[in-house]
């Protein structure tokens, strides 16, 4: 009997936490509307009034779910996870990197997060909470390449003392530069140049270029 009572007590909180489908639906409408508005105006142009009008959800309801505008922005930003988390396995780091960077290049010109990211970077300079979310998004987007590099180390393609974070940044960074700064095309020749240049000195038995290898302990 005691066990049965304990089971009932344990299941009760779970039942209480079950959300009303109408609540779930209203939250989804608000997040979808906020994402649409952020795509159109960036973070700076997002207001609760506009989200309410776009979603058809009353402001009072929105504030019950999110205490302020920043909280809504954070939740909306965390929806921006286009792409494949699992890195492709082509059998070589060159092939893996090419597949991952090709997908990234496509997303940089088609995914909604690519048009929102500049305003997130701007807001992150002044708001630590936005900065934390921006960091989480970047780690999420970097995860496939990081995993592919770790696999390359295990396969013996890359030196074990290589700084994988630096290599990942060197591979991805030029794509961001062309998308948001120079606005030049990101074509296959450009991707091949980046991959060959970055990986050339990080082979097993080679010395990684400055900045790509970890500093020896002194």
C-alpha positions as CSV (number, residue, x, y, z in Angstrom):
1,X,0.0,0.0,0.0
2,X,2.8,2.4,0.9
3,X,4.4,1.7,-2.5
4,X,1.1,2.4,-4.3
5,X,0.7,5.7,-2.5
6,X,4.3,6.6,-3.3
7,X,3.6,5.9,-7.0
8,X,0.5,8.0,-6.9
9,X,2.4,10.9,-5.4
10,X,5.2,10.6,-7.9
11,X,2.8,10.6,-10.9
12,X,0.8,13.5,-9.6
13,X,3.4,16.2,-10.4
14,X,3.8,14.8,-13.9
15,X,0.1,15.0,-14.5
16,X,0.0,18.6,-13.1
17,X,2.8,19.5,-15.5
18,X,0.9,18.3,-18.6
19,X,0.2,21.5,-20.6
20,X,-3.2,22.3,-22.0
21,X,-3.0,21.9,-25.8
22,X,-4.4,25.4,-26.1
23,X,-1.5,26.8,-24.1
24,X,0.9,24.9,-26.3
25,X,-0.8,26.2,-29.4
26,X,-0.7,29.8,-28.2
27,X,3.0,29.5,-27.3
28,X,3.8,28.1,-30.7
29,X,1.9,30.9,-32.4
30,X,3.7,33.5,-30.4
31,X,7.2,32.0,-31.1
32,X,6.4,31.7,-34.8
33,X,5.2,35.3,-35.0
34,X,8.3,36.5,-33.1
35,X,10.6,34.6,-35.4
36,X,8.9,36.1,-38.5
37,X,9.2,39.6,-37.1
38,X,12.8,39.1,-36.1
39,X,13.5,37.9,-39.6
40,X,11.9,41.0,-41.0
41,X,13.3,43.6,-38.5
42,X,16.0,42.0,-36.4
43,X,15.9,42.0,-32.6
44,X,15.7,45.8,-32.5
45,X,12.4,46.0,-34.2
46,X,10.6,43.3,-32.1
47,X,7.9,44.5,-29.8
48,X,5.3,42.7,-27.8
49,X,2.6,44.7,-29.4
50,X,3.6,43.5,-32.9
51,X,4.0,39.9,-31.7
52,X,0.5,40.1,-30.3
53,X,-1.0,41.5,-33.5
54,X,0.9,39.0,-35.7
55,X,0.1,35.9,-33.6
56,X,-3.4,36.8,-32.5
57,X,-2.5,36.1,-28.9
58,X,-3.4,38.7,-26.3
59,X,-0.5,40.7,-24.7
60,X,-1.6,39.5,-21.2
61,X,-1.3,35.9,-22.4
62,X,2.2,36.6,-23.8
63,X,3.3,38.1,-20.5
64,X,2.1,35.0,-18.7
65,X,4.5,32.9,-20.7
66,X,7.4,35.4,-20.9
67,X,7.9,38.0,-18.2
68,X,9.5,40.5,-20.6
69,X,10.6,41.1,-24.2
70,X,14.1,39.7,-23.5
71,X,12.7,36.4,-22.3
72,X,10.6,36.1,-25.5
73,X,13.7,37.0,-27.7
74,X,15.8,34.3,-25.9
75,X,13.2,31.6,-26.4
76,X,12.7,32.6,-30.1
77,X,16.5,32.6,-30.7
78,X,16.7,29.1,-29.4
79,X,14.3,27.9,-32.1
80,X,16.9,28.8,-34.8
81,X,18.6,25.4,-35.1
82,X,18.4,24.7,-38.8
83,X,20.9,22.1,-40.1
84,X,22.0,18.6,-39.2
85,X,23.6,18.0,-35.8
86,X,25.2,14.7,-36.9
87,X,28.4,15.1,-38.9
88,X,28.6,13.3,-42.2
89,X,31.2,10.4,-42.4
90,X,32.8,10.5,-45.8
91,X,35.9,8.6,-44.8
92,X,38.2,11.7,-44.7
93,X,38.3,15.0,-42.9
94,X,38.5,16.8,-46.3
95,X,35.2,15.1,-47.4
96,X,33.6,15.7,-44.0
97,X,34.6,19.4,-43.9
98,X,33.5,19.9,-47.5
99,X,30.1,18.4,-46.7
100,X,29.6,20.5,-43.6
101,X,30.9,23.8,-45.0
102,X,28.7,23.3,-48.2
103,X,25.6,22.9,-46.0
104,X,26.7,25.9,-43.9
105,X,27.2,28.0,-47.1
106,X,23.6,27.1,-48.2
107,X,22.2,27.9,-44.8
108,X,24.0,31.3,-44.6
109,X,21.9,32.4,-47.6
110,X,18.6,30.6,-47.0
111,X,18.1,30.0,-43.2
112,X,16.3,32.6,-41.3
113,X,18.9,32.6,-38.5
114,X,21.5,34.0,-41.0
115,X,19.5,37.3,-41.4
116,X,18.8,37.5,-37.7
117,X,22.3,36.8,-36.4
118,X,23.8,40.2,-37.0
119,X,21.2,41.8,-34.7
120,X,21.8,39.1,-32.2
121,X,25.6,39.9,-32.2
122,X,24.7,43.6,-31.8
123,X,22.4,42.9,-28.8
124,X,24.9,40.5,-27.3
125,X,27.4,43.3,-26.9
126,X,25.0,45.0,-24.3
127,X,22.9,42.2,-22.9
128,X,24.7,39.3,-21.1
129,X,21.6,37.1,-21.4
130,X,21.5,37.5,-25.2
131,X,25.3,36.9,-25.3
132,X,24.8,33.6,-23.5
133,X,22.2,32.5,-26.0
134,X,24.4,33.6,-28.9
135,X,27.2,31.4,-27.5
136,X,24.8,28.5,-27.2
137,X,23.7,28.9,-30.8
138,X,27.3,29.1,-32.1
139,X,28.3,26.0,-30.1
140,X,25.3,24.2,-31.6
141,X,26.1,25.2,-35.1
142,X,29.8,24.3,-34.6
143,X,29.1,20.9,-33.1
144,X,29.1,18.9,-36.4
145,X,32.5,20.2,-37.5
146,X,34.0,19.8,-34.1
147,X,32.8,16.1,-34.0
148,X,34.3,15.6,-37.5
149,X,37.6,17.0,-36.4
150,X,37.6,14.8,-33.3
151,X,36.9,11.8,-35.5
152,X,39.8,12.8,-37.7
153,X,42.1,12.8,-34.7
154,X,41.0,9.2,-33.9
155,X,41.6,8.2,-37.5
156,X,45.1,9.6,-37.3
157,X,44.4,12.3,-40.0
158,X,45.0,15.3,-37.7
159,X,47.7,15.7,-35.0
160,X,46.5,14.8,-31.5
161,X,47.9,18.1,-30.2
162,X,46.0,20.2,-32.7
163,X,43.7,22.9,-31.3
164,X,40.4,21.8,-32.7
165,X,38.5,24.9,-31.7
166,X,41.0,27.0,-33.6
167,X,40.8,24.8,-36.7
168,X,37.0,24.9,-36.6
169,X,37.0,28.7,-36.4
170,X,39.5,28.9,-39.2
171,X,37.3,26.7,-41.4
172,X,34.0,28.4,-40.6
173,X,35.1,32.0,-40.1
174,X,35.8,32.9,-43.8
175,X,32.2,31.9,-44.7
176,X,30.8,34.3,-42.1
177,X,33.1,37.0,-43.4
178,X,31.8,36.6,-46.9
179,X,28.2,36.4,-45.9
180,X,28.1,39.4,-43.5
181,X,31.1,41.6,-44.5
182,X,32.5,41.3,-48.0
183,X,29.2,39.8,-49.4
184,X,31.2,37.9,-52.0
185,X,29.9,34.5,-53.2
186,X,30.8,31.3,-51.4
187,X,31.5,28.9,-54.2
188,X,33.1,25.5,-54.4
189,X,36.5,26.9,-55.2
190,X,36.4,29.1,-52.2
191,X,35.5,26.2,-49.9
192,X,38.3,24.0,-51.4
193,X,40.8,26.8,-50.8
194,X,39.8,27.2,-47.2
195,X,39.8,23.4,-46.5
196,X,43.2,22.8,-48.2
197,X,44.8,25.8,-46.5
198,X,43.6,25.1,-43.0
199,X,44.2,21.4,-43.0
200,X,47.5,21.4,-44.9
201,X,49.6,21.8,-41.8
202,X,47.6,19.8,-39.3
203,X,48.3,16.3,-40.6
204,X,49.6,13.6,-38.2
205,X,53.3,14.1,-37.9
206,X,53.2,17.6,-39.2
207,X,53.5,20.8,-37.2
208,X,50.3,22.8,-37.1
209,X,50.5,26.4,-38.2
210,X,50.7,29.0,-35.5
211,X,47.4,29.2,-33.7
212,X,46.2,25.8,-34.7
213,X,48.2,23.8,-32.1
214,X,48.0,23.9,-28.4
215,X,50.8,25.6,-26.6
216,X,53.2,23.1,-24.9
217,X,53.2,23.1,-21.1
218,X,56.2,24.9,-19.7
